[in-house]
Amino acid sequence: MNARAHASMNLALSASLALAGIAFPPLLPVAAGAWLGSLLHPDLDNSQSLYGLIHKHRGISHVPVVGTIGRVAWFLGPAVWLLSKDVVEWNTLLLIFAGLCLSDLLHISMDRLGG
């Protein structure tokens, strides 16, 4: 799948979760995590960054949950650590992570279905 298709589907996912969050507020951090998937997507392994040079395209970064954990640790490790210091509740961080996992799962599924 191309980047535009991934971005469109990710926007639809995060917007749907945000709208559902109006009726069920615990979904709002999940929606935020899904939106974060627009920035922290599995195809970062295809970039010219150090991360892209170290990771083979469609390798570990395209493994559900494991790839998500790896990218969060690589790109956001210090930020997550700082947020966990009584700034944001762990439950909220886990809901954001769940949204990011949903975004990744959608991305990986689109790759597999699209060839």
N, C-alpha and C positions, 0 to 999 in steps of 0.2 A: 504494500500500500504506500501511497505517497504521503508526504508531510501534510498537505492540505486536507486530505481525507481524514488523517489521524486527528488533526486540529479540530475539524468540524465535529467529528464524533465525540471528542473530548469536551468540547463546548456544550454539545447537547446533553452529555452525561452530567456535567457540573451544573448546568442550568436546571435540568430536571430535578436534581437533588436539592438545589437551592429553593425551587418552588415547593417541593414536598416539605422542605424545612420550615416553611411558613406554618404549616399545620402541625408539624412534628419537629420542634426546634433541635433535638439532638442530631438531626441530619445536616444541620448547617456546617459543622466542622468537617463532616464527610464530604460535603459539597466543596468546601475550601481545599481539602486534600485532592479531590478530583481535578479541581482547577489547577492546583500545583503540578499535576501531571502534565499540563501543557508546557511547563518549564523544565521538569525533571523526568522526561520521558525516556523509554528504553533506547531510542535511537541516538542518545548522546554517545553511544559507543561508536557511532559513525562520524563523529566530529573530529576536528583537527586538534582537540585539546589533549592534554596528557591522559585523561580518562579514555578518550577515543583511541589513543595510540596503544594503551595497555590492554584494552578489552576488545576482543574480536567481535565484529558485528553479528548480532543475533546469537551471541554466546550467553554468558551468565546473566547479562543485563536483561535478557528476554525470558528468564525463568521467573514465573510468578512468585511473589513474596521475597524470594532470595535476591533477585535482581533489584527489587525495590529497596530492601534493606541495604544492599551494597551501594546504591546511588545515594540514599539518604546519608549513610555514613560518610561517603566520599565528599559530597557537596554540602551537606547540612549538619554534619556531626557536631561541630562547635555550637552552632545555633540551637540545635535540639538540646544539647547539654545546658546551655544558658537558659533556655525556655523552661526546662524542667526544674530549675532552681526557684521554685515557688512563684514563678511568673504565670505559668500555664499549668493547669492540672494534668496529671498523667492521662486521665480518661479522655480529655480533649485531644491530647497529642495522639493517643491511640485511634481516636475517631478520624483525625486528619490522616493518619497513616493508612487507615482502612480505605479512605477515599482515594488516596494515591495508589493503593493496591488495585482498587476497582478500575481506575484509569489505566493502569498497566495491563490488567487482564483484558480490557477492551482493546488496547493497542496490540497485544500479542495475538488475540483472537482474530483481529482484522488482518494481521500479517499472515496467519495460517490459512485463513479463508481466501485471501486475495492472492496467494501464491507468493 
